[in-house]
Amino acid sequence: MPVVVIETAATVELRIRLGERIDPGSVEVEIAGRAVTIRARDAAGGNRVYERRFIMHEPVVEEHAAAQYDGTAWLTVVLRKQSPPRD
């Protein structure tokens, strides 16, 4: 499945082409350190059909993760990077 990664100084945006087969309400984003796992269930029967794991170059903040599915093809997940420690 195609993935587009857009990275800025403050965020990482993942755009994942899923097609129309997922239930938009079933999207789960799990963050553990630098690992980001995305899960979604099938729209027709509720069975899990999609799971993908990404390893980020630096840690992201779980509380600020946002996911949006456009209903036709693309899931967009925006992750905020942790701020570097201040000296």
Stockholm file with secondary structure:
# STOCKHOLM 1.0

chainA/1-87         MPVVVIETAATVELRIRLGERIDPGSVEVEIAGRAVTIRARDAAGGNRVYERRFIMHEPVVEEHAAAQYDGTAWLTVVLRKQSPPRD
#=GR chainA/1-87 SS CCEEEEECSSEEEEEEECTTCBCGGGCEEEEETTEEEEEEEBTTTCCEEEEEEEECSSCEEEEEEEEEECSSSEEEEEEEECCCCCC
#=GC SS_cons        CCEEEEECSSEEEEEEECTTCBCGGGCEEEEETTEEEEEEEBTTTCCEEEEEEEECSSCEEEEEEEEEECSSSEEEEEEEECCCCCC
//
